[in-house]
Amino acid sequence: MKTDSFDFDLPEHLIAQYPTEQRGRSRLLVLDRKTGNTIDSMVEDIASFIEPGTLMVFNDSKVRKARLYGTCEQTGTIVEFVFLSPWKQDDPTSLGDSSSDHESQGDLVKACKPISTVSRLWRAICNKSKQQKIGRSYMFPGQLRGSIIEDRGHEKTIEFSFIVGDEYFDRYGHVPLPPYIKREDTSDDELRYQTVYAKHTGSAASPTAGLHFTPQLLDELSRKGIEIEYLTLHIGLGTFQPVRADNVEDHQMHEEWFDISLEAADKINLALSEGRKVLAVGTTSMRALESAWYGGKVKHGNFSTRIFIYPGYEFHVVDSLFTNFHTPKSTLLMLVSAFAGREKILECYRLAIEKNYRFFSYGDAMLIL
């Protein structure tokens, strides 16, 4: 399967640089994936398209203000870093003895312990990456000194002069806006690039489908008999990387950590057993749910996943998907194409461009039924 078959031309003015003036006031393109029929609507009217009894699953990961600027002590240049997570030595155990034992089509899901939020060692990416080598040291805000002790090419391991956690990032860090937002972050982004239900800090990017929901909209969904549950998947910056391999199958997915509580897993499995629909809010929720499918049910616990969903994938858990519009040649576009069909998705994107929908993180949304 060729990566170029997931390409499309997007006018630059349709890449949303700012959120809507009011949260939830975004447009919604509704797609019936069986018929290909579409409806133009608004996110605030989403409840009218969802069957009562449906279980909506949201990702409650919270974005860390993890973008910092450090001055290189050797060269005097300013380098931009995004800190992904505290470094730790993994000792995973597989849920199955081999990938063929796992029912989510070859994805290896590994049990792992939740990552601490404080450490002297942090995994990071940076600009001018090739010049940043082992031994380079940097001065960060608050008299914090950091040195590169491991170089994996695109990713570095930084050792700080003292323990660093979210309190430090909250004080000195910047919101890690996506690279296609061509501006500096503002105080408004601290609120708008975060979902209203964000709870567990750990993401380097927002689960952007959830940005559309307000407390009032969540209440309305509940009043209409739509059940709401949460899981946590911490998003890495690999989510923004295009697929550079000529063939889709040759792409190597980034690893992400997620957690599904026993209560959430029980509610999801009950909905499945009763024939009720499961609606994933965002591609991250879908990836977690499909990764956790094991032994004929959704398994609870802390896991990591490299699941790669592209056309040909057989879905086990998710019936409907609420999501934003995604970048060309991205794994996210391939995921929604697997769910609704590549031709239908590309036609929807063509219509959205024709009708001036806003794209990407701060853009408008799709509901795929």
N, C-alpha and C positions, 0 to 999 in steps of 0.2 A: 504494500500500500504506500503510495507516494505522498510525501509531506506536502508537496505543492498543490495537491488536490484539496487542501484545507486553507488555501490562500484566498484573500479577497482585498479589493481596493477600498480604503476608507478615507474620505476627505478629512484633513487634519482638523477642520473646524468642528467636527462632530465628536472629537475626543474631549470629554468633559474635564475642564480644568478646575472647576469649583462644584461643590454640591448645590442642590436646589436651595432656594431661599428658606424653605421650610422642609424639614425632614418628612418624607412620605409623599411629597408632592411631585412624584415622578410618573412618567408614562409607563404603561404596561402593555406589552404585546403578548397576547394569549394564543398559544398554538395547540391545536388538537393534533397530536402526533400520528393518530390513525388516519385521519382524513386530510391533514395538511391545511385545514381551514384556520384562519387567523382572525382575531378581533383586536381592535385598538381600544385600550381602556386606560385606567389609572390605577396605581398601586393601592390607593385608598379604597378601591372597590374590589380588591382581591377576594374578599370573603364570598362574594356572589358567585364566584367560579369554583369554589371548593365544596365538596360534599360534606355534610355533617357526619361526624364520626371519623373523618380523616385525621391521622396523626401527623402533625408537622414537627419536624426535627430541626432544631437550630444549633449552630455552633457558637458557644458562649466564650470562646477564646478572646482574650483582651490583648490589644496591640501594645507592645512595649515601645517607649520613646527611645529607640535604640540607635538612632543616628547621631554620631559624635564626630567632631572635627579635631584632629590631633596634629600638632606641629612636629615634624620629624626632626629629631635632635641632630642627625647627621647632615641633613641637607637644608633645613629651614623651610621646606615646603609644607603646605597644609594638605592633609590627606583626609578624605571622608571615609568613615567606617560605619558599617551597620552591624551591630552585635546580635548574633542569631540566638545563642543560648549558652549557658555555662557549659564548659567542657566537662565530660565525665568519661570514665572507662566503662563501656557497655559490656554487660555479660548476659546477652539475651538467651532465651530458650525458645525454640520454635514450638508453635502450636501443633505442628505435624512434623514427621521425620523428613519429609521432602515436600517440595512445592506441589507435587501431584496429590498429596494428601489434603491440600487445602482447597476448599470448594469455591473460592473466589478467583478461579481460573488462573492459577499459577502464581498469585501474589503471595509472597512470604511474609506472614504477620508474626512479629516477635514480641513476646511479653517483655516488658521493661519497667523499671522503676521510674516514678515521676522525677523529673530533673529539678534539682535545687535551684532556687532563684537567686542565690548569692554564691560568689566564687571569686578567686583571684585569676582563674583561667576561663577565657571566653572565646568561643568560635565567632569569627567575623569575616565579612567580605569588605573590600575597600576599592576605591578607584585607584588608578595608576598601579594596578595590582602587580604587574611584572617588576616594577621597581622596588616593591616592598618585600624585602628578603629577611630571612632569619638573622637576628641581631640588630635590626633596625629598632629604634626606640622613639617614643612619641610622648609629648606632653599634652594631656587632655585638661578640660576645665576642672577646677577644684584641686589643682596641684596633684593630679593623678598621672602617674607615669606608667606607660605600657610598652612591652617589648614583644616582638614576634619570636616565638620559640618553636613554631612549626609552620611549614609552608606547604600547603597542598595545592598550590597553583592559584585557583580562584578563591579558595578558602584558607584563612590563616587562624592560628591559635595565638591569642594574646595573653601574656602574663602581666597582670597589674601589680602596682606597688602596694595596694591594699585591697581588701575584699570589696567587691562591687555588687550591688543588687539594684532592685527596682527603685529604691529611694534615691539612689544616685542618678539613675536615668530619668526619673521624674523631674529632678531638679535641673539637670544639665543637658538632657537629650532633646532631640528633635523628632517630630513625627516622621516615620520612614515612608513618605509618600512614594508611589510608584514612579518609575523612570519616565513614563509618558505624561506625567503632570509636570509641566515645565515652569515651575515656580518654587519659591521657598515656602515652607510650611508656616502657618499662622496660628494664633491662639484658637481660632475657630476650628482648625483641623483637629485639635485635641479632643473636641466633642464630636465633630461630624465624621471623622475617620474611625470612629468607635461605635459599636452597636450600643443601644440603650440597655441591653441585658448582658453586656460583657462582664465576665466574672473572674476568669483565670488568666493571669498575665503570662504571655509566652510567644505571641505571634510577632513576626517581622512584617506582616502585611495584614490588612483587615479582611475578615470574611465578608466581602462587600455586599453580597446579596442581603445580608441582615441590616445594612445601613438604612434601608427603606422603612423599617418598622418602627413605629412609635408605641408608647405604652397604650395609647387609646386604640390603636389598630389591633394590638395583641388582645386587649380586652374584648374588642368586637368579635374577633375570631373565636374566643372562648365562649362568648354569649351565644354564638351561632352553632355551638356543639362541635367545634373543631378542637381537638386535643393538641396540647403543646408540650414538647419535651426537649431537653437539651443534652448535647454531648460536647466534648472539647477536643478540637484538633488544632494544634499550634502550627501556623502557616510559616513556611520558610520562603526566602526570596526566589527559590527555584520555580515558584508558581508563575513568575514573570518571564522566565526564560523560554524563548521560542525553541521549537524542535529543529535542530540544525542538521540532523541526519537526513539523507535523501529518502530513506525508507522509514516509515513510522516505527516499524518493529525494532529498529536499531537504536532507538532513543533510550537513554538510561534515566529513569525517574529519580527525583530527589526523595529523600526519606523524611517523613513527618511523624510526629508523636501524637497519639490521641488517647482519649479515655472515654469509656462508656460505663456509667454507673449501673449497678445491679437493678435499681429501680427503673432506669431508662430502658435497659435491655428487656426487662420483663414487660414493660408497656409496649415496646416495639413488637416483641414476639406475640403478645396477646392480640395486637392489631392484625398481625399477619395470620394468626390462627383463626380469627373471626372474619377474615376476608375484607377487612377495612383497608383503605389506602394509606400508604406512607408517603408523605411529601417531604423531600429533602429541601431545606432552605440553603441553597448554595452548593457549589461543587465540592466544598470541603466536607459538608455533612454527608453528601452522597459517597465520597471516597471512604469516609470512616465507616459508614453503614455497610457498604459492600465489602470492605476489608474485614469487618468483624463477623461476616457470615461464615459459620463453621459448624459442621455437624447438623445442618438443617435448621439452624437458628442463629440469631445475633448474640454473640458472646460478649459478656461484660468484662471490664478490666482495663489495664494500661497496656497499650501496644504501640508499635511503630509499623509503618507501611510504606511500600514503594509501588503500590498498585497503579497500574497504567490502564486506563479505560479508554478504548478506542473502538471504532466500528468492528463488530463481530463479538463483542463482549456480551455475555448473558447476564442480565440483571436478576438478582435474587430478592432484594429488599424493597427498592424504591419504585413507586408507581408514578409519581409526579415530581417535577423539579421547578423550583423558583430560582432564577439566576440572572446575572447581569449579561451584557453583551461582551464577548471575549476577543482577545487579540488574534490576528491572523497566525496560522501555523502553530498555535499553542496547544498544549495538552488539554486545556480547558475547553477549547473549541472542539477538539477530538472527542472529549467526554460527552458534550451535549449532542454531538453528531452520532455517537454510539447510541444515545438514548432516543433520539427522535429521527435519525436518518440524516446523512450528510446533505443530500439534495434539499430536503425540507428546511434544514437549518440555514444553508447558504441562501435559499430563497427568502427565508425570513430576514436574514441580514440584508439582503438586497432591498427588500421592502422597507426595513427600518432606516436604511440610508436614504432611500427615496423620500421617506416621510420625516426626515431630520430627527430621528431618535438620537439621544446622546449615548455615547459608548464608554465602556470600561468602568473603573472603580466608582466614580462619582456620577455615572450615567444612569440611563433608564433600565428597565428590567423586562424579563420574559417569564411567563408562566407556561410550562410545558405539561400538558395533561394527557 
